[in-house]
Amino acid sequence: MTAAQKSLLVWTTVGDQAQATKIAKELVEAQLAACVHILGQGLSFYRWEGEVHNEAEWTLLIKTRTALYPELEKSLQTLHPYDLPEILATEVVQGEPGYLRWLEESTKEPSTHQKE
């Protein structure tokens, strides 16, 4: 498995900048993410419970190891203010080798019972 294949870009959205900042800080401090980039306020349109809604949201781009995803998802579900948080992950296909090395070095070692 290449360094890129060991990496994920995970994203989620929250309702305000304070929530985004809290989640980002906790994930990086726990070494579940090497970096969390918070994108400024955007507008989301979505269907919820049969009605169309639109809300201001902040997007978090979370850079992590593939093997840390289960723990990251569990942490996000605990930290997240939404009943049903958007938590989506995209595999990294390619990346600058030095950055991918840094990502791996900046996150904790996955539990031995998880596959990398």
ROMARBA-951230 format. One line per 4 residues: number of its first residue (from 1); for each residue x, y, z of N, C-alpha, C, O, CB. Coordinates in nm, 4 decimals, always signed. Each point is the difference from the previous one (the first is absolute). Glycine has a CB too. Layout:
<nodes>
NUM = X Y Z X Y Z X Y Z X Y Z X Y Z; ...
</nodes>
This chain:
<nodes>
1 = +0.0850 -0.1181 +0.0000 -0.0850 +0.1181 +0.0000 +0.0894 +0.1243 +0.0000 +0.0902 +0.0121 +0.0829 -0.2762 -0.1365 +0.0402; +0.1607 +0.2155 -0.2156 +0.0817 +0.1213 -0.0075 -0.0395 +0.0980 +0.1097 -0.1048 -0.0142 +0.0629 +0.1302 -0.0174 -0.3107; +0.0598 +0.1312 +0.2698 -0.0285 +0.1035 +0.1004 -0.1314 +0.0702 -0.0310 -0.0766 +0.0313 +0.0911 +0.3225 +0.0012 -0.0539; -0.2725 -0.0076 -0.1650 -0.1249 +0.0660 -0.0376 -0.1198 -0.0871 +0.0359 -0.1003 +0.0504 +0.0507 +0.2191 +0.0689 -0.2370
5 = -0.1093 -0.2485 +0.1606 -0.1118 -0.0898 +0.0287 -0.0258 -0.0147 +0.1491 -0.1075 -0.0447 +0.0402 +0.1593 -0.0764 -0.2497; +0.0450 +0.1581 +0.2915 -0.0159 -0.0054 +0.1444 -0.0637 +0.1274 +0.0539 -0.0183 +0.0131 +0.1210 +0.2165 -0.1639 -0.1081; -0.2323 +0.2447 -0.1004 -0.0494 +0.1303 +0.0419 -0.1435 +0.0229 -0.0465 -0.0426 -0.0505 -0.1039 +0.2764 +0.1377 +0.0969; -0.3068 -0.0101 +0.0868 -0.1380 +0.0366 -0.0320 -0.0192 +0.1500 +0.0160 +0.0671 +0.0652 +0.0799 -0.1472 -0.2919 -0.0061
9 = -0.0121 +0.2787 -0.1510 -0.0512 +0.1344 +0.0207 -0.1449 -0.0194 +0.0442 -0.0834 -0.0490 -0.0761 +0.2404 +0.1595 -0.0996; -0.1853 -0.0717 +0.2988 -0.1329 -0.0168 +0.0584 -0.0603 +0.1381 +0.0136 +0.0689 +0.0950 +0.0370 -0.0032 -0.3075 +0.0880; -0.1954 +0.2241 -0.1550 -0.0606 +0.1295 +0.0217 -0.1311 -0.0127 +0.0744 -0.0698 -0.1013 -0.0045 +0.1798 +0.1847 -0.2012; -0.1395 +0.0270 +0.2751 -0.1250 +0.0130 +0.0731 -0.0376 +0.1466 -0.0014 +0.0830 +0.0856 -0.0306 -0.0335 -0.2871 +0.1781
13 = -0.1735 +0.2306 -0.1145 -0.0459 +0.1383 +0.0090 -0.0646 +0.0221 +0.1353 -0.0585 -0.0912 +0.0585 +0.0240 +0.1029 -0.3081; +0.0463 +0.1124 +0.2988 -0.0624 +0.0392 +0.1271 -0.0632 +0.1370 -0.0163 +0.0252 +0.0703 -0.0979 +0.1419 -0.2063 +0.2305; -0.2491 +0.1728 -0.0362 -0.0798 +0.1211 -0.0109 +0.0673 +0.1312 +0.0316 -0.0536 +0.1057 -0.0334 -0.1261 -0.2495 +0.0870; +0.2971 +0.1408 +0.0106 +0.0681 +0.1271 +0.0255 +0.1503 -0.0195 +0.0172 +0.0487 -0.1118 +0.0170 -0.2573 +0.1984 +0.0901
17 = +0.2797 +0.0239 -0.1119 +0.1462 -0.0035 +0.0040 +0.0518 -0.0517 +0.1339 +0.1024 -0.0683 +0.0038 -0.0975 +0.2590 -0.1649; -0.0729 -0.1598 +0.2699 +0.0447 -0.0468 +0.1315 -0.0036 -0.1528 +0.0069 +0.0927 -0.0616 +0.0525 -0.1768 +0.2751 +0.0524; -0.0219 -0.2747 -0.1572 -0.0088 -0.1459 -0.0030 +0.1114 -0.0584 -0.0859 +0.0633 -0.0986 +0.0376 -0.3119 +0.1120 -0.0046; +0.2721 +0.0483 -0.1489 +0.1052 -0.0473 -0.0905 +0.1360 +0.0057 +0.0679 +0.0790 -0.0940 -0.0090 -0.2130 +0.1718 -0.1880
21 = +0.1604 +0.0321 +0.2644 +0.1288 +0.0186 +0.0678 +0.0178 -0.1022 +0.1124 +0.1083 -0.0564 +0.0157 -0.1152 +0.3016 -0.0717; -0.0964 -0.2690 +0.1328 +0.0066 -0.0961 +0.1111 +0.0307 -0.1401 -0.0526 +0.0881 -0.0683 +0.0523 -0.2519 +0.2076 +0.0800; +0.0918 -0.1816 -0.2350 +0.0212 -0.1330 -0.0566 +0.1404 -0.0119 -0.0585 +0.0691 -0.0990 +0.0241 -0.3147 +0.0807 -0.0735; +0.2883 +0.1187 -0.0274 +0.1332 -0.0026 -0.0616 +0.1088 -0.0140 +0.1060 +0.0902 -0.0829 -0.0129 -0.1756 +0.2243 -0.1762
25 = +0.0763 -0.0605 +0.2926 +0.1013 -0.0017 +0.1068 +0.0053 -0.1366 +0.0684 +0.1081 -0.0539 +0.0237 -0.1430 +0.3005 +0.0121; -0.0811 -0.3018 -0.0045 -0.0037 -0.1294 +0.0686 +0.0571 -0.1124 -0.0861 +0.0722 -0.0857 +0.0509 -0.2723 +0.1645 +0.0752; +0.1688 -0.0797 -0.2557 +0.0504 -0.1059 -0.0880 +0.1514 +0.0069 -0.0162 +0.0674 -0.1030 -0.0011 -0.2856 +0.1050 -0.1193; +0.2713 +0.1187 +0.1079 +0.1452 +0.0152 -0.0153 +0.0701 -0.0320 +0.1318 +0.1029 -0.0676 -0.0001 -0.1372 +0.2433 -0.1783
29 = -0.0198 -0.1282 +0.2909 +0.0617 -0.0295 +0.1296 +0.0015 -0.1500 +0.0281 +0.0952 -0.0510 +0.0590 -0.1709 +0.2743 +0.0249; -0.0293 -0.2942 -0.1256 -0.0067 -0.1456 +0.0200 +0.0823 -0.0764 -0.1026 +0.0084 -0.1227 +0.0062 -0.2349 +0.1521 +0.0903; +0.2869 +0.0414 -0.1900 +0.0799 -0.0574 -0.1093 -0.0820 -0.0937 -0.0887 +0.0536 -0.0934 -0.0596 +0.1481 +0.1116 +0.2053; -0.3317 +0.0080 -0.1535 -0.0848 -0.0715 -0.0948 +0.0056 +0.0667 -0.1361 -0.0377 -0.0597 -0.1008 -0.1127 -0.0134 +0.2873
33 = +0.1972 +0.1966 -0.1893 +0.0167 +0.0758 -0.1240 +0.1339 +0.0726 +0.0053 +0.0413 +0.0502 +0.1045 -0.2929 -0.0218 -0.1312; +0.3182 -0.0239 -0.0883 +0.1233 +0.0779 -0.0099 -0.0343 +0.1476 -0.0138 +0.0724 +0.0866 +0.0491 +0.0482 -0.2816 -0.1550; -0.2314 +0.2225 +0.0387 -0.0414 +0.1364 -0.0292 -0.1510 +0.0006 -0.0232 -0.0554 -0.0934 -0.0579 +0.2828 +0.1498 -0.0427; -0.2919 +0.0484 +0.1457 -0.1407 +0.0225 -0.0332 -0.0097 +0.1410 -0.0556 +0.0308 +0.0972 +0.0690 -0.1158 -0.2580 +0.1122
37 = +0.0430 +0.1712 -0.3033 -0.0157 +0.1300 -0.0651 -0.1486 +0.0369 +0.0064 -0.0861 -0.0778 -0.0409 +0.2872 +0.0379 -0.1152; -0.2293 +0.1583 +0.2074 -0.1378 +0.0461 +0.0113 -0.0275 +0.0985 -0.1121 +0.0645 +0.1043 -0.0104 -0.0638 -0.1381 +0.2613; -0.0971 -0.0008 -0.3342 -0.0427 +0.0896 -0.1069 -0.1052 +0.0946 +0.0557 -0.0831 -0.0400 +0.0815 +0.1329 -0.1343 -0.2595; -0.0463 +0.2981 +0.1346 -0.0930 +0.1015 +0.0490 -0.1450 -0.0334 -0.0264 -0.0330 -0.0971 -0.0681 +0.2096 +0.2619 +0.0326
41 = -0.2603 -0.0829 +0.0906 -0.1438 -0.0216 -0.0072 -0.0476 -0.0189 -0.1438 +0.0351 +0.0759 -0.0903 -0.0606 +0.0595 +0.2978; -0.0551 -0.2389 -0.2250 -0.0654 -0.0268 -0.1267 -0.1479 -0.0243 +0.0270 -0.0440 +0.0031 +0.1149 +0.2569 -0.1004 -0.2147; -0.2876 +0.0736 -0.0040 -0.1431 -0.0230 +0.0134 -0.0324 -0.1398 -0.0497 +0.0313 -0.0349 -0.1138 -0.0803 +0.2812 +0.0857; -0.0133 -0.3257 +0.1129 -0.0396 -0.1358 -0.0361 -0.1509 -0.0072 -0.0177 -0.0762 +0.0507 +0.0823 +0.2736 -0.1443 +0.0423
45 = -0.2393 +0.0296 -0.2340 -0.1407 -0.0311 -0.0234 -0.0133 -0.1503 +0.0126 +0.0796 -0.0747 -0.0570 -0.1163 +0.2765 -0.0965; -0.0627 -0.2466 +0.2272 -0.0157 -0.1433 +0.0217 -0.1443 -0.0324 +0.0368 -0.0765 +0.0868 +0.0420 +0.3165 -0.1034 +0.0312; -0.2748 -0.1095 -0.0899 -0.1329 -0.0489 +0.0387 +0.0151 -0.0717 +0.1329 +0.0856 -0.0873 +0.0140 -0.1627 +0.0638 -0.2566; -0.0054 +0.0593 +0.3402 +0.0027 -0.0631 +0.1317 -0.1430 -0.0146 +0.0485 -0.0748 +0.0975 +0.0068 +0.3032 -0.0003 +0.0461
49 = -0.2654 -0.2191 -0.0196 -0.1330 -0.0315 +0.0496 -0.1087 +0.0527 -0.0941 -0.1006 +0.0557 +0.0441 +0.1903 -0.0505 +0.1899; -0.0672 -0.0240 -0.3650 -0.0990 +0.0332 -0.1008 -0.0072 +0.1455 -0.0418 -0.0828 +0.0360 -0.0836 -0.0397 -0.2214 +0.1731; +0.2078 +0.2698 -0.0328 -0.0016 +0.1419 -0.0350 +0.1369 +0.0441 -0.0492 +0.1030 -0.0526 +0.0421 -0.2832 +0.0936 +0.1274; +0.1792 +0.0573 -0.2601 +0.1255 +0.0576 -0.0482 +0.0409 +0.1126 +0.0944 -0.0792 +0.0882 +0.0332 +0.0241 -0.1485 -0.2746
53 = +0.1817 +0.0543 +0.2836 +0.0557 +0.0996 +0.0916 +0.1210 +0.0637 -0.0663 +0.0561 -0.0548 -0.0949 -0.1383 -0.0728 +0.2987; +0.1217 +0.2432 -0.1536 +0.1305 +0.0564 -0.0346 +0.0556 +0.0661 +0.1240 -0.0694 +0.0710 +0.0727 +0.0038 -0.0353 -0.3155; +0.1932 -0.0614 +0.2644 +0.0682 +0.0475 +0.1209 +0.1419 +0.0398 -0.0336 +0.0610 -0.0534 -0.0926 -0.2036 -0.0942 +0.2364; +0.1944 +0.2418 -0.0675 +0.1424 +0.0332 -0.0075 +0.0779 -0.1127 +0.0672 -0.0374 -0.0467 +0.1076 -0.0098 +0.2984 -0.1068
57 = +0.1549 -0.2945 -0.0644 +0.0844 -0.1048 +0.0582 +0.1466 +0.0280 -0.0295 +0.0339 +0.0683 -0.0967 -0.2204 -0.2352 +0.0719; +0.2724 +0.1128 +0.1101 +0.1446 +0.0031 -0.0178 +0.0437 -0.1423 -0.0316 -0.0485 -0.0950 +0.0616 +0.0787 +0.2940 +0.0977; +0.0603 -0.2143 -0.2541 +0.0486 -0.1311 -0.0416 +0.1376 -0.0253 +0.0595 +0.0873 +0.0867 -0.0041 -0.2201 -0.0720 -0.2091; +0.1515 -0.1332 +0.2681 +0.1292 -0.0419 +0.0525 +0.0582 -0.1046 -0.0945 -0.0651 -0.1001 -0.0299 -0.0063 +0.1485 +0.2700
61 = +0.1933 -0.0255 -0.2867 +0.0746 -0.0963 -0.0812 +0.1050 -0.0619 +0.0923 +0.0922 +0.0682 +0.0448 -0.1306 +0.0622 -0.2650; +0.0241 -0.2571 +0.2474 +0.0801 -0.0698 +0.1005 +0.0958 -0.0946 -0.0704 -0.0423 -0.0887 -0.0741 -0.1438 +0.1058 +0.2448; +0.3165 +0.0025 -0.1470 +0.1010 -0.0865 -0.0617 +0.0455 -0.1028 +0.1023 +0.0459 +0.0356 +0.1086 +0.0299 +0.1503 -0.2637; -0.0888 -0.3146 +0.1200 +0.0286 -0.1059 +0.0958 +0.0497 -0.1255 -0.0699 +0.0071 -0.0057 -0.1227 -0.1807 +0.0995 +0.2751
65 = +0.2075 -0.1935 -0.0731 +0.0369 -0.1315 -0.0510 -0.1261 -0.0839 -0.0198 -0.0963 +0.0118 +0.0758 +0.3213 +0.0011 +0.0404; -0.2232 -0.0963 -0.2173 -0.1124 -0.0899 -0.0260 -0.0300 -0.0866 +0.1224 -0.1164 -0.0186 +0.0357 +0.1760 +0.0162 -0.2801; +0.0424 -0.0495 +0.3074 -0.0181 -0.0900 +0.1138 -0.0607 +0.0694 +0.1223 -0.0512 -0.0674 +0.0895 +0.2445 -0.0634 -0.1740; -0.1884 +0.2632 +0.0897 -0.0574 +0.0728 +0.1133 -0.1472 +0.0361 -0.0212 -0.0644 +0.0539 +0.0900 +0.2914 +0.0360 -0.0434
69 = -0.2800 -0.1197 -0.1657 -0.1367 +0.0418 -0.0303 -0.1039 -0.0475 +0.1027 -0.0814 +0.0815 +0.0435 +0.1472 -0.0846 -0.2821; -0.0672 -0.1235 +0.2790 -0.1034 -0.0415 +0.0962 +0.0020 +0.0822 +0.1289 -0.1053 +0.0385 +0.0510 +0.1208 -0.2675 -0.1459; +0.1023 +0.2552 +0.1467 +0.0116 +0.0793 +0.1231 -0.0363 +0.1461 -0.0254 -0.0637 +0.0641 +0.0836 +0.2429 -0.2199 -0.0013; -0.1388 +0.2076 -0.1970 -0.0338 +0.1371 -0.0374 -0.1518 +0.0156 -0.0127 -0.0571 +0.0963 +0.0513 +0.2785 -0.0731 -0.1712
73 = -0.2855 -0.1162 +0.0529 -0.1460 +0.0068 -0.0163 -0.0698 -0.0034 +0.1354 -0.0930 +0.0769 +0.0241 +0.1126 -0.1895 -0.2477; +0.0242 +0.0248 +0.3108 -0.0599 -0.0103 +0.1338 +0.0176 +0.1322 +0.0759 -0.0931 +0.0471 +0.0652 +0.1396 -0.2967 -0.0610; +0.0705 +0.3078 -0.0128 +0.0265 +0.1272 +0.0660 -0.0872 +0.1109 -0.0577 -0.0557 +0.0807 +0.0745 +0.2906 -0.1546 -0.0299; -0.2469 +0.0781 -0.1773 -0.0853 +0.1004 -0.0640 -0.1456 -0.0153 +0.0437 -0.0678 +0.0995 +0.0257 +0.2237 -0.0950 -0.2221
77 = -0.2034 -0.1265 +0.2049 -0.1382 -0.0215 +0.0427 -0.0226 +0.0500 +0.1426 -0.1081 +0.0491 +0.0325 +0.0948 -0.2476 -0.1849; +0.1144 +0.1861 +0.2365 -0.0093 +0.0481 +0.1374 +0.0069 +0.1520 +0.0070 -0.0760 +0.0620 +0.0744 +0.1799 -0.2748 +0.0029; -0.0141 +0.2731 -0.1538 +0.0225 +0.1446 +0.0044 -0.1039 +0.0798 -0.0784 -0.0243 +0.1170 +0.0296 +0.2652 -0.1654 -0.0042; -0.3008 -0.0141 -0.1234 -0.0838 +0.0716 -0.0962 -0.1346 +0.0397 +0.0590 -0.0625 -0.0791 +0.0707 +0.1754 -0.0457 -0.2531
81 = -0.1583 +0.2472 +0.1540 -0.1276 +0.0455 +0.0553 -0.1238 -0.0514 -0.0757 -0.1109 +0.0090 +0.0527 +0.2328 +0.1922 +0.0242; -0.1060 -0.2539 -0.1971 -0.1158 -0.0431 -0.0797 -0.0459 -0.1395 +0.0410 +0.0802 -0.0823 +0.0443 +0.0000 +0.2238 -0.2353; -0.2106 -0.1675 +0.1759 -0.0537 -0.1341 +0.0242 +0.0581 -0.1006 -0.0991 +0.0318 -0.1132 +0.0365 -0.2433 +0.2149 +0.0530; +0.2249 -0.0600 -0.2133 +0.0549 -0.0848 -0.1056 +0.1077 +0.0788 -0.0738 -0.0286 +0.0649 -0.1006 -0.1911 -0.1918 +0.0757
85 = +0.3436 +0.1216 +0.0743 +0.1057 +0.0796 -0.0627 +0.0429 -0.0561 -0.1352 +0.0034 -0.1211 -0.0217 +0.0738 +0.1852 +0.2488; -0.0450 +0.0277 -0.3162 +0.0625 -0.0388 -0.1260 +0.1447 -0.0356 +0.0321 +0.0769 +0.0849 +0.0450 -0.2309 +0.0658 -0.1859; +0.1902 -0.2753 +0.1179 +0.1390 -0.0442 +0.0160 +0.0306 -0.0821 -0.1243 -0.0463 -0.1133 -0.0136 +0.0384 +0.1110 +0.2729; +0.0858 +0.0597 -0.3497 +0.0333 -0.0646 -0.1258 +0.1519 -0.0066 -0.0140 +0.0708 +0.0920 +0.0409 -0.2864 -0.0099 -0.1469
89 = +0.2644 -0.1903 +0.0487 +0.1440 -0.0169 -0.0170 +0.0319 -0.0313 -0.1457 -0.0722 -0.0739 -0.0668 +0.0936 -0.0066 +0.3047; +0.0872 +0.1378 -0.2848 +0.0504 -0.0253 -0.1341 +0.1428 -0.0500 +0.0125 +0.0820 +0.0582 +0.0711 -0.2324 +0.1197 -0.1729; +0.1786 -0.2866 +0.0317 +0.1368 -0.0516 -0.0006 +0.0913 +0.0963 -0.0745 -0.0385 +0.0585 -0.1012 -0.0472 -0.2953 +0.1114; +0.2048 +0.2520 +0.0404 +0.1008 +0.0800 -0.0688 +0.0652 -0.0902 -0.1034 +0.0542 -0.1051 +0.0342 -0.0129 +0.2549 +0.1695
93 = -0.0464 -0.1094 -0.3296 +0.0552 -0.0802 -0.1083 +0.1474 +0.0332 -0.0206 +0.0826 -0.0891 -0.0199 -0.3089 +0.0788 -0.0894; +0.2576 +0.1370 +0.1142 +0.1377 +0.0454 -0.0135 +0.0202 +0.1187 +0.0915 -0.0956 +0.0663 +0.0403 +0.1091 -0.1483 -0.2787; +0.1124 +0.1081 +0.2709 +0.0316 +0.1160 +0.0825 +0.1494 +0.0228 +0.0008 +0.0783 -0.0892 -0.0326 -0.2801 +0.0482 +0.1750; +0.2398 +0.1607 -0.1049 +0.1417 +0.0349 +0.0099 +0.0609 -0.0889 +0.1085 -0.0490 -0.0003 +0.1129 +0.0085 +0.2432 -0.1886
97 = +0.1456 -0.3180 +0.0444 +0.0550 -0.0984 +0.0942 +0.0374 +0.0581 +0.1367 -0.0266 -0.0623 +0.1027 +0.1104 -0.0598 -0.2998; -0.0235 +0.2384 +0.1990 +0.0373 +0.0607 +0.1283 -0.1213 +0.0330 +0.0847 +0.0016 -0.0185 +0.1217 +0.2011 +0.1112 -0.2295; -0.3080 -0.0437 +0.0438 -0.1236 +0.0309 +0.0728 -0.0630 -0.1278 +0.0561 -0.0452 -0.0016 +0.1145 +0.0076 +0.2022 -0.2630; +0.0347 -0.3060 +0.0695 -0.0575 -0.1258 +0.0458 +0.0803 -0.0581 +0.1159 -0.0572 -0.0581 +0.0923 -0.0296 +0.0159 -0.3232
101 = +0.2183 +0.0575 +0.2266 +0.0856 -0.0446 +0.1105 -0.0341 +0.0793 +0.1262 -0.0146 -0.0563 +0.1085 +0.1996 -0.0064 -0.2709; -0.1973 +0.1958 +0.1457 -0.0347 +0.0868 +0.1125 -0.1361 -0.0397 +0.0583 -0.0162 -0.0047 +0.1219 +0.1506 +0.1926 -0.2247; -0.2321 -0.2166 +0.0158 -0.1326 -0.0404 +0.0465 +0.0111 -0.1252 +0.0876 -0.0594 -0.0071 +0.1076 -0.0464 +0.1063 -0.3155; +0.1819 -0.1965 +0.1609 +0.0166 -0.1234 +0.0763 +0.0709 +0.0261 +0.1328 -0.0403 -0.0535 +0.1033 +0.0477 -0.0755 -0.3180
105 = +0.0969 +0.2103 +0.2127 +0.0763 +0.0291 +0.1214 -0.0787 +0.0851 +0.0994 +0.0286 -0.0029 +0.1197 +0.1794 -0.0118 -0.2550; -0.3054 +0.0895 +0.0878 -0.0762 +0.0914 +0.0852 -0.1245 -0.0633 +0.0612 -0.0702 +0.0639 +0.0784 +0.1547 +0.1202 -0.2187; -0.1115 -0.3074 +0.1051 -0.1146 -0.0705 +0.0567 +0.0509 -0.1167 +0.0829 +0.1124 -0.0471 -0.0172 -0.2604 +0.1146 -0.1772; +0.0622 -0.1126 +0.2847 +0.0421 -0.1096 +0.0876 +0.0027 -0.1315 -0.0757 -0.0589 -0.0132 -0.1073 -0.0368 +0.1335 +0.3043
109 = +0.1636 -0.2150 -0.1403 +0.0028 -0.1336 -0.0584 -0.1373 -0.0628 +0.0166 -0.0592 +0.0077 +0.1077 +0.3066 -0.0333 -0.0586; -0.2983 -0.0360 -0.1540 -0.1303 -0.0672 +0.0105 +0.0086 -0.1164 +0.0987 +0.1074 -0.0565 +0.0203 -0.1632 +0.1222 -0.2582; -0.0560 -0.1012 +0.2986 -0.0057 -0.1160 +0.0875 +0.0393 -0.1225 -0.0794 -0.0257 -0.0079 -0.1202 -0.1543 +0.1134 +0.2617; +0.2420 -0.2007 -0.0749 +0.0476 -0.1191 -0.0699 -0.1131 -0.0866 -0.0519 +0.0220 -0.0802 -0.0908 +0.1787 +0.0855 +0.2335
113 = -0.3214 +0.0078 -0.0882 -0.1113 -0.0816 -0.0476 -0.0665 +0.0571 -0.1248 -0.0889 -0.0631 -0.0572 +0.0529 -0.0088 +0.2912; +0.0789 +0.1921 -0.2770 -0.0553 +0.0595 -0.1212 +0.0940 -0.0272 -0.1157 +0.1219 -0.0015 +0.0170 -0.2386 +0.1810 +0.1162; +0.0602 -0.2011 -0.2505 +0.0807 -0.0224 -0.1194 +0.0388 +0.1335 -0.0604 -0.0794 +0.0941 -0.0002 -0.0353 -0.3138 -0.0424; +0.2372 +0.2282 -0.0089 +0.0449 +0.1186 -0.0713 -0.0168 -0.0143 -0.1465 +0.0332 +0.0916 -0.0752 +0.1253 -0.0474 +0.2526
</nodes>
